[in-house]
């Protein structure tokens, strides 16, 4: 865990109920861990709304599962007539400027003023859309997110980026707009499908591979975590972690690692970022597949390819490369996709990243379990290296992408 610091100083501070971040530029925000966030007895969400008008947005799935509880909570906790709940269409194909304009129109119709709150209850797509709308509505209004997916809780829920897909590119348009509050309730994970859990595990594995060998070992020993009962390994029992304690440890560690890595460079003035591991080849795969490949799956394939590429370049041993790629597969995630993992498309992905990152590649590759380095330039990848890495992955037993 990170050392305790004053929240007036840059850094991340951890306590039993969550994490507080204060970036060097003065930006501060908090991520809370709570139970039964939509129970009327839990005041947390209502306290963050502070008597303001609230326009809440949910996807059809979240509305089916939790819409009744959300409306009951808002009715019990907020003033009559001060809130509304709107249902947005879900899916990556809805992550567009058109949907952002729709959100702004619904907020205006609900009477949201400049002191109002846009509340997103859902996964990454919903939170990205509502966050971007909040960033531009009346030149910026307060934004609160209740993250209902594993990807949302360990990735989207702890960052400050919002965005939409545009111009044939994933997340081409967006804004940095820190949420006033980001609430994570592990209870939401119980209603997730297996694919959604696996996608979240991809983001957790990302942080383990580049930052934390202990977290990596935990995933190796408990690849079924969040999915089905599993025996607690002896090394976790010795550390006092068992049952729900393992899941809490994995959630908290992932969130804290991500926040600590984001904090010094919150608005990406430095385009060399370790958290971009898994995000060089993946965005192109998602777009080319017309989002048949989910985000967590593209991250998994990207991580496997980047790791194999590191082996070809002599940056990681064959043993540790195999350990990483094996873990990704053990989590039920793909390491290759025949339709999109072509040499031409993956080379195009490298070029696109080079252009997007200020004409430096900054490809993140592991140099061991729990550690990573950058391959900074296109010229650092010799002819044939990418093709060799792709051939190695294509020869493995495939995990089907749903």
Protein Blocks (a to p, Z undefined) as FASTA:
>chain_A
ZZdddfkbgcddddfkbccdddfkopacdddddehklgmklmklmmmnnopacdddddfk
lmmmmmmmmmmmmmmmmcehiaccddddedjklmcfklmmmmmmmmmmnopafkbccdde
ddfklmmmmmmmmmmgghiaadddddfbfklmmmmmmmmbdcddeehiahkbccddddfb
dcddfklmmmpcfklmmmmmmmmmmmmmmmomklmmmmmmmmmgokbccdddfklmmnop
ahjlmmmmmmmmmmmmmmmmmmmmmnomalcdfklgoilmmmmmmmmnnomacfklmmmm
mmmmmmmmmmmnopacfklmmmmmmmmmmnopafbdfklmcfklmmmmmmmmmmmnoopa
kiacdfbehiacddfbfklpcghklmmmmmmmmmpccdddZZ
